[in-house]
Amino acid sequence: MIAILLTPASLCAQACALALILLRPHDRKTGAGASCIANALAAAARIPENPPLAGVFAGVAAYFAWLWWHSGGGDDTKRRLRSWARAFTPVRRTAPIGA
């Protein structure tokens, strides 16, 4: 049942990603991010019926996620993670004496 919903969603997302890649060739990160989402949806749709093909789609999604991250798409995410990391400063705590 879920594959029936995910297959058209992945096809629509793939069409949008292709349009982004063709219409905005200078903006690699947007097309790569859209392709990542489209391939992740396709992988989720194929898991019950064809797991090896789902693995291929997942690998392609991982490649496009890597491409998105390294072309500047993850800059805001990297900045946010660094600011969150500063909040978690280590504190040395000693055990209570005599317990």
C-alpha positions as MATLAB code, in Angstrom:
seq = 'MIAILLTPASLCAQACALALILLRPHDRKTGAGASCIANALAAAARIPENPPLAGVFAGVAAYFAWLWWHSGGGDDTKRRLRSWARAFTPVRRTAPIGA';
ca = [
       0.000    0.000    0.000;
       2.760    2.432    0.875;
       4.551    1.662   -2.405;
       1.453    2.811   -4.276;
       1.795    6.224   -2.637;
       5.587    6.504   -2.742;
       6.071    5.577   -6.400;
       4.171    8.564   -7.873;
       5.712   10.843   -5.251;
       9.214    9.700   -6.226;
       8.440   10.151   -9.931;
       7.155   13.693   -9.340;
      10.179   14.523   -7.200;
      12.479   13.078   -9.873;
      10.792   15.245  -12.529;
      11.229   18.328  -10.335;
      14.880   17.457   -9.720;
      15.496   17.005  -13.440;
      13.827   20.354  -14.140;
      16.011   22.029  -11.509;
      19.153   20.487  -12.957;
      18.274   21.528  -16.513;
      16.903   24.988  -15.771;
      19.473   26.019  -13.161;
      22.768   24.343  -14.113;
      24.828   26.839  -12.063;
      23.021   25.865   -8.835;
      24.240   22.311   -8.225;
      23.175   22.043   -4.617;
      19.431   22.475   -5.205;
      19.319   19.841   -7.937;
      21.425   17.448   -5.895;
      19.191   17.877   -2.840;
      16.034   17.291   -4.870;
      17.585   14.205   -6.504;
      18.539   12.897   -3.065;
      14.959   13.198   -1.829;
      13.560   11.639   -5.013;
      15.892    8.643   -4.844;
      15.216    8.158   -1.136;
      11.483    8.019   -1.888;
      12.128    5.556   -4.718;
      14.218    3.380   -2.397;
      11.493    3.360    0.234;
       8.921    2.382   -2.395;
      11.025   -0.553   -3.652;
      11.977   -2.155   -0.319;
       9.082   -4.670   -0.115;
       9.113   -5.818   -3.738;
      12.752   -5.521   -4.870;
      15.348   -5.007   -2.110;
      18.422   -5.011   -4.408;
      16.930   -2.207   -6.507;
      16.089   -0.365   -3.289;
      19.765   -0.634   -2.373;
      20.757    0.900   -5.688;
      18.341    3.789   -5.166;
      19.647    4.258   -1.621;
      23.219    4.370   -2.908;
      22.307    6.976   -5.515;
      20.487    8.971   -2.830;
      23.592    8.810   -0.628;
      25.740   10.057   -3.521;
      23.434   13.000   -4.152;
      23.345   13.753   -0.409;
      27.146   13.796   -0.407;
      27.160   16.030   -3.488;
      24.638   18.387   -1.857;
      26.660   18.545    1.366;
      29.983   19.213   -0.369;
      28.664   21.770   -2.863;
      27.574   24.116   -0.099;
      24.076   22.809    0.580;
      24.909   21.835    4.124;
      26.512   25.118    5.173;
      23.597   26.176    7.371;
      23.405   22.687    8.831;
      27.141   22.671    9.575;
      26.855   26.072   11.246;
      23.888   24.917   13.329;
      25.707   21.741   14.413;
      28.753   23.767   15.482;
      26.607   26.090   17.578;
      24.887   23.117   19.209;
      28.271   21.501   19.896;
      29.389   24.587   21.825;
      26.445   24.152   24.190;
      27.635   20.676   25.173;
      30.824   21.522   26.992;
      32.281   18.697   29.045;
      32.071   19.037   32.820;
      34.173   16.887   35.066;
      32.109   15.391   37.842;
      33.525   13.386   40.717;
      31.810   10.625   42.575;
      30.479   11.442   46.036;
      32.837   10.530   48.860;
      31.786    7.751   51.182;
      28.847    6.531   49.160;
];
